[in-house]
Amino acid sequence: MPIATPQRASGATRTSYFTASKAHRYSVLFALPLLLGYEALAAMLATPGKTELRNGADALLRAAFTAVAGPYGSLVFMAAIILLGVGLVARDLKLSRDRLRGRVFLGMVAESVALAGLFGIVIGITTAKLLGSLHSLSISPIERTTWTTRLMLSLGAGLYEELFFRVLLVGGLAAGARIILGFSKRLSAVLAAVVGALVFSAFHYIGPYGDELRLQSFVFRALSGLAFSGLYLLRGFGITAWTHALYDAFLLLA
């Protein structure tokens, strides 16, 4: 005779750390301090009458909104970011029916710190092996700014470059390759990651604060972009954003 075993109510179902940390309810909330820290530092460093220095991906996204909404573009952009984040978290909490757990956030912090250090070592060694020298990886225009400016730009890179290059670009390319070209999910992801990495690297040579174009630094940036694209596809937005922010902070503040 079959014996019924107690089942956990669906509302109390718990997911593993790796599944939960990739979900919107954790991923978006984990990225929130990056947004708050970046915007606070940008406001603190702003000088009346002078052009405000911001992360390049942030500036591109704001310019797109300004082209549509005029002088209210920046406000509309921030409102869209906040409303989208709140909507994703609320929807995920409702669907998962699982309360937020502090130890998941702690695990995400530890994972991001470890990955940032690992990426810095592995990508640096790989570039050195391929090209023989790391002395030309310097990003001198940024290094001449204050440490608070470099910290602000690091936070902005983690947040807005991941939003622009990974969520929009890599995600869009992967979806397009699947839907339009009929590629498999794996092939679409690989193609999107490679193209996204090359575009990400080239982006760092644009504008007055861009790097001087050199083969070593381009390869270094492309490898970084490929690593972040892979990480985004595997671990989601929140951990990738923090890994990128810490990775840049290690490079710029060291």
C-alpha positions as MATLAB code, in Angstrom:
seq = 'MPIATPQRASGATRTSYFTASKAHRYSVLFALPLLLGYEALAAMLATPGKTELRNGADALLRAAFTAVAGPYGSLVFMAAIILLGVGLVARDLKLSRDRLRGRVFLGMVAESVALAGLFGIVIGITTAKLLGSLHSLSISPIERTTWTTRLMLSLGAGLYEELFFRVLLVGGLAAGARIILGFSKRLSAVLAAVVGALVFSAFHYIGPYGDELRLQSFVFRALSGLAFSGLYLLRGFGITAWTHALYDAFLLLA';
ca = [
       0.000    0.000    0.000;
       1.488    3.344   -0.989;
       2.293    5.644    1.887;
       1.993    9.373    1.328;
       5.123   11.273    2.313;
       4.919   14.832    3.580;
       5.456   17.328    0.796;
       6.681   20.847    1.273;
       4.088   23.396    0.292;
       4.806   25.019   -3.063;
       4.993   28.432   -1.396;
       7.876   27.231    0.773;
       9.857   25.533   -1.978;
      13.528   26.441   -1.809;
      15.879   26.539   -4.733;
      19.616   25.898   -4.721;
      22.074   28.759   -4.268;
      23.145   28.722   -7.929;
      19.567   28.814   -9.182;
      18.388   31.409   -6.669;
      21.353   33.762   -7.124;
      20.681   33.922  -10.863;
      16.999   34.748  -10.369;
      15.750   38.334  -10.707;
      14.746   38.625   -7.059;
      18.376   38.245   -6.005;
      20.203   39.436   -9.120;
      18.478   42.816   -9.387;
      18.565   43.554   -5.658;
      22.237   42.569   -5.508;
      23.007   45.135   -8.235;
      21.096   47.926   -6.418;
      24.092   49.116   -4.306;
      26.039   49.625   -7.541;
      23.329   51.961   -8.814;
      23.088   53.867   -5.532;
      26.859   54.146   -5.091;
      27.488   55.199   -8.678;
      24.754   57.849   -8.752;
      25.776   59.202   -5.324;
      29.431   59.543   -6.344;
      28.486   61.043   -9.729;
      26.338   63.664   -7.996;
      29.072   64.392   -5.421;
      31.749   64.799   -8.105;
      29.625   66.913  -10.452;
      30.893   70.479  -10.857;
      28.365   73.206  -11.799;
      28.997   74.554  -15.270;
      31.210   71.660  -16.343;
      30.468   68.502  -18.279;
      29.595   65.668  -15.912;
      31.902   62.657  -16.178;
      29.999   59.380  -16.432;
      30.543   55.846  -17.593;
      30.410   55.604  -21.394;
      27.637   52.983  -21.518;
      25.573   55.080  -19.120;
      26.096   58.140  -21.341;
      25.002   56.197  -24.447;
      21.818   54.946  -22.796;
      20.982   58.412  -21.459;
      21.614   59.937  -24.886;
      19.147   57.497  -26.435;
      16.465   58.488  -23.924;
      17.293   62.190  -24.337;
      16.856   61.876  -28.109;
      13.294   60.720  -27.467;
      12.293   62.598  -24.284;
      14.398   65.759  -24.685;
      15.558   67.472  -21.478;
      13.676   64.922  -19.384;
      15.605   62.035  -20.928;
      17.805   61.362  -17.900;
      14.824   61.360  -15.530;
      12.872   59.059  -17.827;
      15.909   56.769  -18.073;
      16.289   56.507  -14.295;
      12.540   55.988  -13.870;
      12.640   53.211  -16.483;
      15.580   51.503  -14.736;
      13.875   51.653  -11.337;
      10.446   50.547  -12.590;
      11.935   47.684  -14.598;
      13.946   46.512  -11.588;
      10.980   46.707   -9.232;
       8.784   44.893  -11.734;
      11.274   42.060  -12.259;
      11.812   41.552   -8.524;
       8.080   41.679   -7.711;
       7.224   39.249  -10.515;
       9.966   36.813   -9.494;
       8.987   36.909   -5.819;
       5.387   36.189   -6.757;
       6.255   33.309   -9.055;
       8.871   31.734   -6.785;
       6.840   32.154   -3.581;
      10.136   31.952   -1.715;
      11.327   34.489    0.840;
      14.641   36.236    0.377;
      17.536   34.621    2.239;
      20.479   36.657    3.529;
      22.981   33.857    3.072;
      22.331   33.862   -0.676;
      23.421   37.513   -0.843;
      26.490   36.703    1.274;
      27.347   33.878   -1.099;
      26.979   36.257   -4.054;
      29.400   38.707   -2.430;
      31.989   35.974   -1.853;
      31.544   34.599   -5.365;
      31.914   38.045   -6.982;
      35.095   38.848   -5.020;
      36.628   35.474   -5.891;
      35.691   35.749   -9.569;
      37.037   39.313   -9.858;
      40.407   38.210   -8.503;
      40.422   35.076  -10.649;
      39.521   36.990  -13.801;
      42.274   39.537  -13.197;
      44.909   36.821  -12.801;
      43.768   34.487  -15.592;
      43.075   37.189  -18.196;
      46.324   39.005  -17.412;
      48.406   35.826  -17.653;
      46.630   34.752  -20.851;
      47.277   38.110  -22.506;
      50.911   38.040  -21.414;
      51.351   34.544  -22.827;
      49.781   35.539  -26.142;
      51.498   38.879  -26.613;
      54.466   38.841  -24.255;
      53.889   42.082  -22.362;
      51.384   43.791  -20.114;
      53.132   47.154  -19.852;
      50.846   48.782  -22.425;
      47.599   47.897  -20.673;
      47.628   51.191  -18.791;
      44.493   53.309  -19.083;
      46.339   56.561  -18.461;
      43.483   59.081  -19.017;
      41.495   57.475  -16.203;
      44.556   56.986  -13.998;
      45.042   60.751  -13.944;
      41.666   61.238  -12.230;
      41.052   61.100   -8.464;
      40.479   57.786   -6.696;
      36.833   58.734   -6.044;
      36.315   59.283   -9.768;
      37.928   55.933  -10.535;
      35.719   54.240   -7.955;
      32.638   55.890   -9.457;
      33.614   54.741  -12.945;
      34.263   51.206  -11.677;
      30.781   50.984  -10.171;
      29.285   52.426  -13.337;
      31.190   49.941  -15.487;
      29.843   47.031  -13.476;
      26.271   48.269  -13.700;
      25.849   49.999  -17.045;
      28.379   48.149  -19.196;
      26.841   44.858  -18.123;
      23.366   46.237  -18.815;
      24.387   47.554  -22.238;
      26.866   44.954  -23.488;
      25.630   41.783  -21.825;
      21.882   42.185  -21.236;
      21.058   44.203  -24.363;
      23.854   43.349  -26.818;
      24.763   39.738  -26.000;
      21.189   38.862  -25.054;
      19.862   40.501  -28.221;
      22.454   38.870  -30.487;
      21.806   35.438  -28.987;
      18.043   35.835  -29.418;
      18.488   37.092  -32.987;
      20.769   34.202  -33.920;
      18.200   31.720  -32.600;
      15.083   33.335  -34.039;
      16.317   34.815  -37.318;
      19.216   32.525  -38.277;
      17.833   29.361  -36.693;
      21.043   28.605  -34.770;
      21.029   26.326  -31.760;
      20.939   27.842  -28.298;
      24.583   26.931  -27.642;
      25.886   28.223  -30.983;
      23.859   31.423  -30.588;
      25.357   32.005  -27.138;
      28.930   31.444  -28.393;
      28.448   33.748  -31.395;
      26.850   36.464  -29.257;
      29.593   36.224  -26.628;
      32.407   36.568  -29.199;
      30.829   39.459  -31.107;
      29.866   41.166  -27.860;
      33.436   40.831  -26.550;
      34.905   42.491  -29.661;
      32.404   45.355  -29.515;
      33.030   45.722  -25.775;
      36.791   45.983  -26.349;
      36.455   48.508  -29.193;
      34.166   50.650  -27.029;
      37.054   51.438  -24.661;
      38.921   53.416  -27.354;
      36.147   55.938  -27.983;
      36.037   59.466  -26.576;
      38.501   61.694  -24.715;
      38.883   59.190  -21.874;
      39.365   56.230  -24.203;
      42.516   54.127  -24.212;
      45.242   54.520  -26.789;
      44.598   51.736  -29.299;
      47.197   48.982  -28.861;
      47.052   45.303  -29.666;
      47.831   44.196  -26.095;
      45.096   46.267  -24.514;
      42.565   45.351  -27.222;
      43.190   41.637  -26.653;
      43.040   42.162  -22.886;
      39.687   43.962  -23.187;
      38.320   41.370  -25.623;
      39.257   38.515  -23.283;
      37.646   40.411  -20.416;
      34.494   40.911  -22.461;
      34.407   37.237  -23.421;
      34.800   36.228  -19.769;
      32.010   38.589  -18.660;
      29.742   37.407  -21.494;
      30.250   33.802  -20.454;
      29.705   34.671  -16.815;
      26.488   36.539  -17.631;
      25.097   33.604  -19.588;
      25.992   31.197  -16.758;
      25.429   33.251  -13.591;
      23.100   36.110  -14.483;
      23.272   39.889  -14.207;
      23.885   40.575  -10.508;
      27.038   38.506   -9.986;
      28.427   39.594  -13.372;
      27.843   43.271  -12.573;
      29.596   43.039   -9.205;
      32.440   40.926  -10.599;
      32.995   43.550  -13.312;
      32.843   46.442  -10.824;
      35.333   44.789   -8.448;
      37.555   43.712  -11.350;
      37.741   47.323  -12.605;
      38.264   48.627   -9.070;
      41.198   46.246   -8.561;
      42.770   47.491  -11.811;
      42.062   51.212  -11.371;
      42.673   51.588   -7.649;
      45.679   49.256   -7.276;
];
